[in-house]
Amino acid sequence: MKIGHLPPSKVDNTTPQSETEKISKTKVRDKQIKTEFVSVDFSDTSRIIKKAIEKSKELPEIRKDKVDAIKAKLKNNSYSVTPERIAEKMLEEIMEEIHYSRK
C-alpha cells in the first residue's frame, strides 16, 4: 500500500520524543546556569567616581565668585598672567590626560 508519493527518506525525518525532551531540558538547564552566576561587584574606584560625579552636579557650572574676582582685576589692570604660567598649566593638563588615558 502506498501513502502519498514522497520517497521514504523524506517522510522519516522526525526526532523521537525522548530526544526532543533531552534537547529542550538541556537548553533550559543551560539558561539556568547562565543566569545563576551573574553578579556585579563595583570597585572602590567606581564608588569614588560615582560620589565625585554626584558632588559635581551639586556645584554651579560657573563659579561666579572666581569670575567676579577676575573681572575686577581686569578692570583695575591688576590681572597679570605670564606666558610661562599659561604654558605650565597647559603642560599639566596634557600630562594629566596622558596619565588617565593609560589606565
Secondary structure, 3 states (H helix, E strand, C coil): CCCCCCCHHHHCCCCCHHHHHHHHHHHHHHHHHHHHCCCCCCCHHHHHHHHHHHHHHHCCCCCHHHHHHHHHHHHCCCCCCCHHHHHHHHHHHHHHHHHHHCC
